[in-house]
């Protein structure tokens, strides 16, 4: 999981200021497709972390919450 974070695969649409690469959703879809080719479990894990955990924090969290959680989630440390 941490290796996925090191590669920038966790939270690919999250801006760089919060630890993500700041990619668009087309890029996220292409990343997901390639990970899926290897193992659907890894793709599911990546999608949950990126879409169900990180995006809501980015969209609806306070600035303090974004700064506290997103960089750690992007690296796979949390």
PDB file with SEQRES, HELIX, SHEET and CRYST1 records, atoms N, CA, C and O in Angstrom:
SEQRES   1 A   78  UNK UNK UNK UNK UNK UNK UNK UNK UNK UNK UNK UNK UNK          
SEQRES   2 A   78  UNK UNK UNK UNK UNK UNK UNK UNK UNK UNK UNK UNK UNK          
SEQRES   3 A   78  UNK UNK UNK UNK UNK UNK UNK UNK UNK UNK UNK UNK UNK          
SEQRES   4 A   78  UNK UNK UNK UNK UNK UNK UNK UNK UNK UNK UNK UNK UNK          
SEQRES   5 A   78  UNK UNK UNK UNK UNK UNK UNK UNK UNK UNK UNK UNK UNK          
SEQRES   6 A   78  UNK UNK UNK UNK UNK UNK UNK UNK UNK UNK UNK UNK UNK          
HELIX    1 AA1 UNK A    2  UNK A    6  1                                   5    
HELIX    2 AA2 UNK A   16  UNK A   18  5                                   3    
HELIX    3 AA3 UNK A   25  UNK A   38  1                                  14    
HELIX    4 AA4 UNK A   40  UNK A   47  1                                   8    
HELIX    5 AA5 UNK A   48  UNK A   54  3                                   7    
HELIX    6 AA6 UNK A   55  UNK A   60  1                                   6    
HELIX    7 AA7 UNK A   63  UNK A   65  1                                   3    
HELIX    8 AA8 UNK A   66  UNK A   70  3                                   5    
HELIX    9 AA9 UNK A   71  UNK A   75  1                                   5    
CRYST1    1.000    1.000    1.000  90.00  90.00  90.00 P 1           1          
ATOM      1  N   UNK A   1       0.828  -1.194   0.000  1.00  0.00           N  
ATOM      2  CA  UNK A   1       0.000   0.000   0.000  1.00  0.00           C  
ATOM      3  C   UNK A   1       0.871   1.255   0.000  1.00  0.00           C  
ATOM      4  O   UNK A   1       0.588   2.221  -0.709  1.00  0.00           O  
ATOM      5  N   UNK A   2       1.928   1.225   0.802  1.00  0.00           N  
ATOM      6  CA  UNK A   2       2.829   2.386   0.829  1.00  0.00           C  
ATOM      7  C   UNK A   2       3.531   2.570  -0.516  1.00  0.00           C  
ATOM      8  O   UNK A   2       3.803   3.693  -0.939  1.00  0.00           O  
ATOM      9  N   UNK A   3       3.819   1.455  -1.177  1.00  0.00           N  
ATOM     10  CA  UNK A   3       4.443   1.560  -2.498  1.00  0.00           C  
ATOM     11  C   UNK A   3       3.507   2.257  -3.479  1.00  0.00           C  
ATOM     12  O   UNK A   3       3.952   3.044  -4.314  1.00  0.00           O  
ATOM     13  N   UNK A   4       2.219   1.971  -3.380  1.00  0.00           N  
ATOM     14  CA  UNK A   4       1.249   2.670  -4.229  1.00  0.00           C  
ATOM     15  C   UNK A   4       1.281   4.165  -3.926  1.00  0.00           C  
ATOM     16  O   UNK A   4       1.190   4.988  -4.838  1.00  0.00           O  
ATOM     17  N   UNK A   5       1.409   4.514  -2.662  1.00  0.00           N  
ATOM     18  CA  UNK A   5       1.514   5.917  -2.282  1.00  0.00           C  
ATOM     19  C   UNK A   5       2.770   6.565  -2.829  1.00  0.00           C  
ATOM     20  O   UNK A   5       2.729   7.698  -3.309  1.00  0.00           O  
ATOM     21  N   UNK A   6       3.886   5.854  -2.760  1.00  0.00           N  
ATOM     22  CA  UNK A   6       5.149   6.378  -3.286  1.00  0.00           C  
ATOM     23  C   UNK A   6       5.070   6.631  -4.785  1.00  0.00           C  
ATOM     24  O   UNK A   6       5.726   7.533  -5.307  1.00  0.00           O  
ATOM     25  N   UNK A   7       4.265   5.831  -5.472  1.00  0.00           N  
ATOM     26  CA  UNK A   7       4.099   5.981  -6.917  1.00  0.00           C  
ATOM     27  C   UNK A   7       3.059   7.034  -7.289  1.00  0.00           C  
ATOM     28  O   UNK A   7       2.858   7.314  -8.471  1.00  0.00           O  
ATOM     29  N   UNK A   8       2.397   7.619  -6.293  1.00  0.00           N  
ATOM     30  CA  UNK A   8       1.388   8.638  -6.562  1.00  0.00           C  
ATOM     31  C   UNK A   8       0.051   8.079  -6.995  1.00  0.00           C  
ATOM     32  O   UNK A   8      -0.739   8.774  -7.634  1.00  0.00           O  
ATOM     33  N   UNK A   9      -0.212   6.816  -6.647  1.00  0.00           N  
ATOM     34  CA  UNK A   9      -1.451   6.173  -7.072  1.00  0.00           C  
ATOM     35  C   UNK A   9      -2.605   6.392  -6.099  1.00  0.00           C  
ATOM     36  O   UNK A   9      -3.752   6.096  -6.435  1.00  0.00           O  
ATOM     37  N   UNK A  10      -2.333   6.895  -4.924  1.00  0.00           N  
ATOM     38  CA  UNK A  10      -3.385   7.129  -3.931  1.00  0.00           C  
ATOM     39  C   UNK A  10      -3.784   8.602  -3.961  1.00  0.00           C  
ATOM     40  O   UNK A  10      -2.954   9.486  -3.745  1.00  0.00           O  
ATOM     41  N   UNK A  11      -5.043   8.850  -4.227  1.00  0.00           N  
ATOM     42  CA  UNK A  11      -5.520  10.232  -4.308  1.00  0.00           C  
ATOM     43  C   UNK A  11      -4.969  10.987  -5.489  1.00  0.00           C  
ATOM     44  O   UNK A  11      -4.512  12.119  -5.331  1.00  0.00           O  
ATOM     45  N   UNK A  12      -4.999  10.389  -6.689  1.00  0.00           N  
ATOM     46  CA  UNK A  12      -4.391  11.064  -7.838  1.00  0.00           C  
ATOM     47  C   UNK A  12      -5.036  12.404  -8.199  1.00  0.00           C  
ATOM     48  O   UNK A  12      -4.395  13.234  -8.843  1.00  0.00           O  
ATOM     49  N   UNK A  13      -6.286  12.632  -7.800  1.00  0.00           N  
ATOM     50  CA  UNK A  13      -6.942  13.903  -8.117  1.00  0.00           C  
ATOM     51  C   UNK A  13      -6.763  14.951  -7.017  1.00  0.00           C  
ATOM     52  O   UNK A  13      -7.228  16.083  -7.153  1.00  0.00           O  
ATOM     53  N   UNK A  14      -6.103  14.580  -5.949  1.00  0.00           N  
ATOM     54  CA  UNK A  14      -5.873  15.519  -4.839  1.00  0.00           C  
ATOM     55  C   UNK A  14      -4.730  16.469  -5.224  1.00  0.00           C  
ATOM     56  O   UNK A  14      -3.701  16.012  -5.721  1.00  0.00           O  
ATOM     57  N   UNK A  15      -4.892  17.774  -5.005  1.00  0.00           N  
ATOM     58  CA  UNK A  15      -3.844  18.737  -5.377  1.00  0.00           C  
ATOM     59  C   UNK A  15      -2.511  18.479  -4.663  1.00  0.00           C  
ATOM     60  O   UNK A  15      -2.464  17.895  -3.580  1.00  0.00           O  
ATOM     61  N   UNK A  16      -1.455  18.926  -5.294  1.00  0.00           N  
ATOM     62  CA  UNK A  16      -0.103  18.728  -4.774  1.00  0.00           C  
ATOM     63  C   UNK A  16       0.075  19.313  -3.376  1.00  0.00           C  
ATOM     64  O   UNK A  16       0.826  18.758  -2.573  1.00  0.00           O  
ATOM     65  N   UNK A  17      -0.587  20.403  -3.071  1.00  0.00           N  
ATOM     66  CA  UNK A  17      -0.415  21.040  -1.756  1.00  0.00           C  
ATOM     67  C   UNK A  17      -0.866  20.138  -0.616  1.00  0.00           C  
ATOM     68  O   UNK A  17      -0.508  20.365   0.539  1.00  0.00           O  
ATOM     69  N   UNK A  18      -1.664  19.098  -0.943  1.00  0.00           N  
ATOM     70  CA  UNK A  18      -2.119  18.148   0.068  1.00  0.00           C  
ATOM     71  C   UNK A  18      -1.498  16.768  -0.124  1.00  0.00           C  
ATOM     72  O   UNK A  18      -1.964  15.795   0.469  1.00  0.00           O  
ATOM     73  N   UNK A  19      -0.469  16.675  -0.932  1.00  0.00           N  
ATOM     74  CA  UNK A  19       0.254  15.424  -1.087  1.00  0.00           C  
ATOM     75  C   UNK A  19      -0.101  14.592  -2.297  1.00  0.00           C  
ATOM     76  O   UNK A  19       0.555  13.585  -2.565  1.00  0.00           O  
ATOM     77  N   UNK A  20      -1.127  14.988  -3.038  1.00  0.00           N  
ATOM     78  CA  UNK A  20      -1.499  14.255  -4.246  1.00  0.00           C  
ATOM     79  C   UNK A  20      -0.794  14.819  -5.463  1.00  0.00           C  
ATOM     80  O   UNK A  20      -0.166  15.874  -5.377  1.00  0.00           O  
ATOM     81  N   UNK A  21      -0.887  14.134  -6.599  1.00  0.00           N  
ATOM     82  CA  UNK A  21      -0.261  14.643  -7.814  1.00  0.00           C  
ATOM     83  C   UNK A  21      -1.103  15.669  -8.572  1.00  0.00           C  
ATOM     84  O   UNK A  21      -0.597  16.322  -9.484  1.00  0.00           O  
ATOM     85  N   UNK A  22      -2.388  15.822  -8.208  1.00  0.00           N  
ATOM     86  CA  UNK A  22      -3.233  16.822  -8.860  1.00  0.00           C  
ATOM     87  C   UNK A  22      -3.623  16.481 -10.286  1.00  0.00           C  
ATOM     88  O   UNK A  22      -3.731  17.371 -11.129  1.00  0.00           O  
ATOM     89  N   UNK A  23      -3.834  15.205 -10.565  1.00  0.00           N  
ATOM     90  CA  UNK A  23      -4.213  14.774 -11.909  1.00  0.00           C  
ATOM     91  C   UNK A  23      -5.711  14.946 -12.138  1.00  0.00           C  
ATOM     92  O   UNK A  23      -6.474  15.155 -11.196  1.00  0.00           O  
ATOM     93  N   UNK A  24      -6.121  14.854 -13.405  1.00  0.00           N  
ATOM     94  CA  UNK A  24      -7.549  14.928 -13.714  1.00  0.00           C  
ATOM     95  C   UNK A  24      -8.173  13.535 -13.626  1.00  0.00           C  
ATOM     96  O   UNK A  24      -7.474  12.542 -13.424  1.00  0.00           O  
ATOM     97  N   UNK A  25      -9.490  13.476 -13.778  1.00  0.00           N  
ATOM     98  CA  UNK A  25     -10.201  12.206 -13.608  1.00  0.00           C  
ATOM     99  C   UNK A  25      -9.961  11.229 -14.755  1.00  0.00           C  
ATOM    100  O   UNK A  25     -10.099  10.020 -14.566  1.00  0.00           O  
ATOM    101  N   UNK A  26      -9.608  11.721 -15.929  1.00  0.00           N  
ATOM    102  CA  UNK A  26      -9.244  10.814 -17.024  1.00  0.00           C  
ATOM    103  C   UNK A  26      -7.970  10.063 -16.649  1.00  0.00           C  
ATOM    104  O   UNK A  26      -7.875   8.852 -16.846  1.00  0.00           O  
ATOM    105  N   UNK A  27      -7.008  10.777 -16.117  1.00  0.00           N  
ATOM    106  CA  UNK A  27      -5.763  10.136 -15.673  1.00  0.00           C  
ATOM    107  C   UNK A  27      -6.034   9.127 -14.570  1.00  0.00           C  
ATOM    108  O   UNK A  27      -5.457   8.039 -14.562  1.00  0.00           O  
ATOM    109  N   UNK A  28      -6.910   9.484 -13.642  1.00  0.00           N  
ATOM    110  CA  UNK A  28      -7.277   8.564 -12.562  1.00  0.00           C  
ATOM    111  C   UNK A  28      -7.903   7.295 -13.131  1.00  0.00           C  
ATOM    112  O   UNK A  28      -7.601   6.194 -12.670  1.00  0.00           O  
ATOM    113  N   UNK A  29      -8.765   7.442 -14.120  1.00  0.00           N  
ATOM    114  CA  UNK A  29      -9.377   6.278 -14.763  1.00  0.00           C  
ATOM    115  C   UNK A  29      -8.352   5.389 -15.440  1.00  0.00           C  
ATOM    116  O   UNK A  29      -8.447   4.164 -15.363  1.00  0.00           O  
ATOM    117  N   UNK A  30      -7.379   5.986 -16.100  1.00  0.00           N  
ATOM    118  CA  UNK A  30      -6.329   5.208 -16.766  1.00  0.00           C  
ATOM    119  C   UNK A  30      -5.456   4.480 -15.746  1.00  0.00           C  
ATOM    120  O   UNK A  30      -5.076   3.329 -15.957  1.00  0.00           O  
ATOM    121  N   UNK A  31      -5.144   5.150 -14.650  1.00  0.00           N  
ATOM    122  CA  UNK A  31      -4.377   4.505 -13.580  1.00  0.00           C  
ATOM    123  C   UNK A  31      -5.151   3.314 -13.039  1.00  0.00           C  
ATOM    124  O   UNK A  31      -4.597   2.228 -12.870  1.00  0.00           O  
ATOM    125  N   UNK A  32      -6.436   3.521 -12.769  1.00  0.00           N  
ATOM    126  CA  UNK A  32      -7.277   2.441 -12.232  1.00  0.00           C  
ATOM    127  C   UNK A  32      -7.329   1.258 -13.183  1.00  0.00           C  
ATOM    128  O   UNK A  32      -7.268   0.104 -12.760  1.00  0.00           O  
ATOM    129  N   UNK A  33      -7.439   1.548 -14.441  1.00  0.00           N  
ATOM    130  CA  UNK A  33      -7.504   0.473 -15.442  1.00  0.00           C  
ATOM    131  C   UNK A  33      -6.221  -0.352 -15.451  1.00  0.00           C  
ATOM    132  O   UNK A  33      -6.273  -1.580 -15.532  1.00  0.00           O  
ATOM    133  N   UNK A  34      -5.096   0.301 -15.369  1.00  0.00           N  
ATOM    134  CA  UNK A  34      -3.822  -0.421 -15.382  1.00  0.00           C  
ATOM    135  C   UNK A  34      -3.625  -1.240 -14.105  1.00  0.00           C  
ATOM    136  O   UNK A  34      -3.136  -2.369 -14.159  1.00  0.00           O  
ATOM    137  N   UNK A  35      -4.001  -0.676 -12.968  1.00  0.00           N  
ATOM    138  CA  UNK A  35      -3.892  -1.428 -11.715  1.00  0.00           C  
ATOM    139  C   UNK A  35      -4.829  -2.631 -11.752  1.00  0.00           C  
ATOM    140  O   UNK A  35      -4.473  -3.712 -11.282  1.00  0.00           O  
ATOM    141  N   UNK A  36      -6.013  -2.449 -12.304  1.00  0.00           N  
ATOM    142  CA  UNK A  36      -6.996  -3.536 -12.431  1.00  0.00           C  
ATOM    143  C   UNK A  36      -6.440  -4.698 -13.250  1.00  0.00           C  
ATOM    144  O   UNK A  36      -6.749  -5.857 -12.972  1.00  0.00           O  
ATOM    145  N   UNK A  37      -5.626  -4.396 -14.250  1.00  0.00           N  
ATOM    146  CA  UNK A  37      -5.040  -5.455 -15.081  1.00  0.00           C  
ATOM    147  C   UNK A  37      -4.169  -6.388 -14.256  1.00  0.00           C  
ATOM    148  O   UNK A  37      -4.049  -7.571 -14.574  1.00  0.00           O  
ATOM    149  N   UNK A  38      -3.566  -5.869 -13.208  1.00  0.00           N  
ATOM    150  CA  UNK A  38      -2.690  -6.662 -12.351  1.00  0.00           C  
ATOM    151  C   UNK A  38      -3.498  -7.414 -11.303  1.00  0.00           C  
ATOM    152  O   UNK A  38      -3.344  -8.625 -11.143  1.00  0.00           O  
ATOM    153  N   UNK A  39      -4.366  -6.691 -10.586  1.00  0.00           N  
ATOM    154  CA  UNK A  39      -5.116  -7.313  -9.492  1.00  0.00           C  
ATOM    155  C   UNK A  39      -6.298  -6.421  -9.129  1.00  0.00           C  
ATOM    156  O   UNK A  39      -6.119  -5.260  -8.761  1.00  0.00           O  
ATOM    157  N   UNK A  40      -7.500  -6.968  -9.234  1.00  0.00           N  
ATOM    158  CA  UNK A  40      -8.690  -6.161  -8.944  1.00  0.00           C  
ATOM    159  C   UNK A  40      -8.767  -5.775  -7.468  1.00  0.00           C  
ATOM    160  O   UNK A  40      -9.363  -4.751  -7.133  1.00  0.00           O  
ATOM    161  N   UNK A  41      -8.181  -6.568  -6.592  1.00  0.00           N  
ATOM    162  CA  UNK A  41      -8.160  -6.225  -5.171  1.00  0.00           C  
ATOM    163  C   UNK A  41      -7.352  -4.968  -4.907  1.00  0.00           C  
ATOM    164  O   UNK A  41      -7.757  -4.123  -4.109  1.00  0.00           O  
ATOM    165  N   UNK A  42      -6.205  -4.839  -5.578  1.00  0.00           N  
ATOM    166  CA  UNK A  42      -5.396  -3.636  -5.424  1.00  0.00           C  
ATOM    167  C   UNK A  42      -6.140  -2.419  -5.961  1.00  0.00           C  
ATOM    168  O   UNK A  42      -6.097  -1.342  -5.367  1.00  0.00           O  
ATOM    169  N   UNK A  43      -6.823  -2.603  -7.092  1.00  0.00           N  
ATOM    170  CA  UNK A  43      -7.586  -1.490  -7.664  1.00  0.00           C  
ATOM    171  C   UNK A  43      -8.709  -1.077  -6.719  1.00  0.00           C  
ATOM    172  O   UNK A  43      -8.963   0.114  -6.537  1.00  0.00           O  
ATOM    173  N   UNK A  44      -9.375  -2.047  -6.122  1.00  0.00           N  
ATOM    174  CA  UNK A  44     -10.447  -1.728  -5.177  1.00  0.00           C  
ATOM    175  C   UNK A  44      -9.906  -0.974  -3.971  1.00  0.00           C  
ATOM    176  O   UNK A  44     -10.495   0.014  -3.532  1.00  0.00           O  
ATOM    177  N   UNK A  45      -8.790  -1.440  -3.441  1.00  0.00           N  
ATOM    178  CA  UNK A  45      -8.162  -0.792  -2.290  1.00  0.00           C  
ATOM    179  C   UNK A  45      -7.773   0.648  -2.639  1.00  0.00           C  
ATOM    180  O   UNK A  45      -8.005   1.568  -1.855  1.00  0.00           O  
ATOM    181  N   UNK A  46      -7.184   0.830  -3.811  1.00  0.00           N  
ATOM    182  CA  UNK A  46      -6.781   2.152  -4.263  1.00  0.00           C  
ATOM    183  C   UNK A  46      -7.995   3.059  -4.432  1.00  0.00           C  
ATOM    184  O   UNK A  46      -7.961   4.224  -4.035  1.00  0.00           O  
ATOM    185  N   UNK A  47      -9.062   2.532  -5.017  1.00  0.00           N  
ATOM    186  CA  UNK A  47     -10.270   3.328  -5.249  1.00  0.00           C  
ATOM    187  C   UNK A  47     -10.939   3.750  -3.948  1.00  0.00           C  
ATOM    188  O   UNK A  47     -11.394   4.887  -3.821  1.00  0.00           O  
ATOM    189  N   UNK A  48     -11.000   2.838  -2.985  1.00  0.00           N  
ATOM    190  CA  UNK A  48     -11.604   3.188  -1.695  1.00  0.00           C  
ATOM    191  C   UNK A  48     -10.799   4.304  -1.039  1.00  0.00           C  
ATOM    192  O   UNK A  48     -11.369   5.294  -0.582  1.00  0.00           O  
ATOM    193  N   UNK A  49      -9.488   4.151  -0.991  1.00  0.00           N  
ATOM    194  CA  UNK A  49      -8.638   5.173  -0.365  1.00  0.00           C  
ATOM    195  C   UNK A  49      -8.777   6.507  -1.094  1.00  0.00           C  
ATOM    196  O   UNK A  49      -8.908   7.556  -0.463  1.00  0.00           O  
ATOM    197  N   UNK A  50      -8.749   6.461  -2.423  1.00  0.00           N  
ATOM    198  CA  UNK A  50      -8.745   7.686  -3.216  1.00  0.00           C  
ATOM    199  C   UNK A  50     -10.106   8.363  -3.270  1.00  0.00           C  
ATOM    200  O   UNK A  50     -10.205   9.572  -3.061  1.00  0.00           O  
ATOM    201  N   UNK A  51     -11.153   7.595  -3.549  1.00  0.00           N  
ATOM    202  CA  UNK A  51     -12.474   8.181  -3.801  1.00  0.00           C  
ATOM    203  C   UNK A  51     -13.377   8.260  -2.577  1.00  0.00           C  
ATOM    204  O   UNK A  51     -14.077   9.255  -2.390  1.00  0.00           O  
ATOM    205  N   UNK A  52     -13.368   7.240  -1.756  1.00  0.00           N  
ATOM    206  CA  UNK A  52     -14.297   7.215  -0.623  1.00  0.00           C  
ATOM    207  C   UNK A  52     -13.717   7.809   0.652  1.00  0.00           C  
ATOM    208  O   UNK A  52     -14.459   8.153   1.572  1.00  0.00           O  
ATOM    209  N   UNK A  53     -12.398   7.931   0.709  1.00  0.00           N  
ATOM    210  CA  UNK A  53     -11.767   8.491   1.907  1.00  0.00           C  
ATOM    211  C   UNK A  53     -11.211   9.890   1.618  1.00  0.00           C  
ATOM    212  O   UNK A  53     -11.562  10.854   2.299  1.00  0.00           O  
ATOM    213  N   UNK A  54     -10.356   9.993   0.619  1.00  0.00           N  
ATOM    214  CA  UNK A  54      -9.637  11.244   0.397  1.00  0.00           C  
ATOM    215  C   UNK A  54     -10.489  12.350  -0.229  1.00  0.00           C  
ATOM    216  O   UNK A  54     -10.402  13.503   0.192  1.00  0.00           O  
ATOM    217  N   UNK A  55     -11.301  12.019  -1.217  1.00  0.00           N  
ATOM    218  CA  UNK A  55     -12.105  13.051  -1.885  1.00  0.00           C  
ATOM    219  C   UNK A  55     -13.085  13.718  -0.915  1.00  0.00           C  
ATOM    220  O   UNK A  55     -13.183  14.945  -0.928  1.00  0.00           O  
ATOM    221  N   UNK A  56     -13.815  12.975  -0.076  1.00  0.00           N  
ATOM    222  CA  UNK A  56     -14.693  13.664   0.876  1.00  0.00           C  
ATOM    223  C   UNK A  56     -13.946  14.583   1.850  1.00  0.00           C  
ATOM    224  O   UNK A  56     -14.444  15.652   2.203  1.00  0.00           O  
ATOM    225  N   UNK A  57     -12.765  14.169   2.277  1.00  0.00           N  
ATOM    226  CA  UNK A  57     -11.979  15.045   3.156  1.00  0.00           C  
ATOM    227  C   UNK A  57     -11.584  16.308   2.400  1.00  0.00           C  
ATOM    228  O   UNK A  57     -11.656  17.410   2.944  1.00  0.00           O  
ATOM    229  N   UNK A  58     -11.165  16.147   1.144  1.00  0.00           N  
ATOM    230  CA  UNK A  58     -10.779  17.309   0.344  1.00  0.00           C  
ATOM    231  C   UNK A  58     -11.978  18.219   0.070  1.00  0.00           C  
ATOM    232  O   UNK A  58     -11.866  19.439   0.190  1.00  0.00           O  
ATOM    233  N   UNK A  59     -13.107  17.644  -0.292  1.00  0.00           N  
ATOM    234  CA  UNK A  59     -14.283  18.437  -0.666  1.00  0.00           C  
ATOM    235  C   UNK A  59     -14.999  19.062   0.532  1.00  0.00           C  
ATOM    236  O   UNK A  59     -15.448  20.205   0.458  1.00  0.00           O  
ATOM    237  N   UNK A  60     -15.105  18.324   1.622  1.00  0.00           N  
ATOM    238  CA  UNK A  60     -15.964  18.757   2.722  1.00  0.00           C  
ATOM    239  C   UNK A  60     -15.238  18.999   4.048  1.00  0.00           C  
ATOM    240  O   UNK A  60     -15.831  19.523   4.991  1.00  0.00           O  
ATOM    241  N   UNK A  61     -13.974  18.625   4.123  1.00  0.00           N  
ATOM    242  CA  UNK A  61     -13.232  18.810   5.365  1.00  0.00           C  
ATOM    243  C   UNK A  61     -12.768  20.240   5.551  1.00  0.00           C  
ATOM    244  O   UNK A  61     -12.756  21.034   4.611  1.00  0.00           O  
ATOM    245  N   UNK A  62     -12.392  20.551   6.765  1.00  0.00           N  
ATOM    246  CA  UNK A  62     -11.822  21.870   7.043  1.00  0.00           C  
ATOM    247  C   UNK A  62     -10.383  21.903   6.527  1.00  0.00           C  
ATOM    248  O   UNK A  62      -9.804  20.864   6.210  1.00  0.00           O  
ATOM    249  N   UNK A  63      -9.828  23.079   6.448  1.00  0.00           N  
ATOM    250  CA  UNK A  63      -8.437  23.208   6.015  1.00  0.00           C  
ATOM    251  C   UNK A  63      -7.511  22.437   6.952  1.00  0.00           C  
ATOM    252  O   UNK A  63      -6.562  21.795   6.502  1.00  0.00           O  
ATOM    253  N   UNK A  64      -7.782  22.499   8.239  1.00  0.00           N  
ATOM    254  CA  UNK A  64      -6.958  21.766   9.212  1.00  0.00           C  
ATOM    255  C   UNK A  64      -7.042  20.263   8.973  1.00  0.00           C  
ATOM    256  O   UNK A  64      -6.029  19.570   9.063  1.00  0.00           O  
ATOM    257  N   UNK A  65      -8.224  19.753   8.671  1.00  0.00           N  
ATOM    258  CA  UNK A  65      -8.383  18.326   8.387  1.00  0.00           C  
ATOM    259  C   UNK A  65      -7.659  17.940   7.106  1.00  0.00           C  
ATOM    260  O   UNK A  65      -7.023  16.887   7.049  1.00  0.00           O  
ATOM    261  N   UNK A  66      -7.746  18.771   6.083  1.00  0.00           N  
ATOM    262  CA  UNK A  66      -7.035  18.489   4.823  1.00  0.00           C  
ATOM    263  C   UNK A  66      -5.537  18.390   5.062  1.00  0.00           C  
ATOM    264  O   UNK A  66      -4.889  17.456   4.590  1.00  0.00           O  
ATOM    265  N   UNK A  67      -4.991  19.345   5.789  1.00  0.00           N  
ATOM    266  CA  UNK A  67      -3.551  19.355   6.041  1.00  0.00           C  
ATOM    267  C   UNK A  67      -3.114  18.203   6.934  1.00  0.00           C  
ATOM    268  O   UNK A  67      -2.005  17.688   6.785  1.00  0.00           O  
ATOM    269  N   UNK A  68      -3.966  17.800   7.848  1.00  0.00           N  
ATOM    270  CA  UNK A  68      -3.611  16.727   8.780  1.00  0.00           C  
ATOM    271  C   UNK A  68      -3.671  15.355   8.122  1.00  0.00           C  
ATOM    272  O   UNK A  68      -2.763  14.544   8.308  1.00  0.00           O  
ATOM    273  N   UNK A  69      -4.721  15.081   7.360  1.00  0.00           N  
ATOM    274  CA  UNK A  69      -4.963  13.725   6.882  1.00  0.00           C  
ATOM    275  C   UNK A  69      -4.511  13.442   5.450  1.00  0.00           C  
ATOM    276  O   UNK A  69      -3.965  12.371   5.184  1.00  0.00           O  
ATOM    277  N   UNK A  70      -4.723  14.365   4.534  1.00  0.00           N  
ATOM    278  CA  UNK A  70      -4.484  14.044   3.125  1.00  0.00           C  
ATOM    279  C   UNK A  70      -3.038  13.678   2.796  1.00  0.00           C  
ATOM    280  O   UNK A  70      -2.827  12.705   2.071  1.00  0.00           O  
ATOM    281  N   UNK A  71      -2.037  14.398   3.284  1.00  0.00           N  
ATOM    282  CA  UNK A  71      -0.665  13.986   2.955  1.00  0.00           C  
ATOM    283  C   UNK A  71      -0.326  12.573   3.440  1.00  0.00           C  
ATOM    284  O   UNK A  71       0.361  11.829   2.740  1.00  0.00           O  
ATOM    285  N   UNK A  72      -0.799  12.200   4.623  1.00  0.00           N  
ATOM    286  CA  UNK A  72      -0.535  10.851   5.142  1.00  0.00           C  
ATOM    287  C   UNK A  72      -1.306   9.799   4.359  1.00  0.00           C  
ATOM    288  O   UNK A  72      -0.786   8.714   4.097  1.00  0.00           O  
ATOM    289  N   UNK A  73      -2.536  10.109   3.986  1.00  0.00           N  
ATOM    290  CA  UNK A  73      -3.319   9.173   3.178  1.00  0.00           C  
ATOM    291  C   UNK A  73      -2.697   8.996   1.795  1.00  0.00           C  
ATOM    292  O   UNK A  73      -2.714   7.895   1.245  1.00  0.00           O  
ATOM    293  N   UNK A  74      -2.149  10.070   1.231  1.00  0.00           N  
ATOM    294  CA  UNK A  74      -1.545  10.000  -0.102  1.00  0.00           C  
ATOM    295  C   UNK A  74      -0.298   9.122  -0.128  1.00  0.00           C  
ATOM    296  O   UNK A  74       0.022   8.533  -1.161  1.00  0.00           O  
ATOM    297  N   UNK A  75       0.404   9.029   0.992  1.00  0.00           N  
ATOM    298  CA  UNK A  75       1.609   8.191   1.032  1.00  0.00           C  
ATOM    299  C   UNK A  75       1.310   6.758   1.447  1.00  0.00           C  
ATOM    300  O   UNK A  75       2.174   5.886   1.355  1.00  0.00           O  
ATOM    301  N   UNK A  76       0.081   6.516   1.907  1.00  0.00           N  
ATOM    302  CA  UNK A  76      -0.267   5.183   2.389  1.00  0.00           C  
ATOM    303  C   UNK A  76       0.112   4.965   3.834  1.00  0.00           C  
ATOM    304  O   UNK A  76       0.001   3.848   4.340  1.00  0.00           O  
ATOM    305  N   UNK A  77       0.560   6.016   4.514  1.00  0.00           N  
ATOM    306  CA  UNK A  77       0.951   5.897   5.916  1.00  0.00           C  
ATOM    307  C   UNK A  77      -0.257   5.844   6.845  1.00  0.00           C  
ATOM    308  O   UNK A  77      -0.146   5.414   7.993  1.00  0.00           O  
ATOM    309  N   UNK A  78      -1.395   6.279   6.350  1.00  0.00           N  
ATOM    310  CA  UNK A  78      -2.610   6.292   7.170  1.00  0.00           C  
ATOM    311  C   UNK A  78      -3.712   5.523   6.472  1.00  0.00           C  
ATOM    312  O   UNK A  78      -4.819   5.416   7.000  1.00  0.00           O  
TER     313      UNK A  78                                                      
END                                                                             
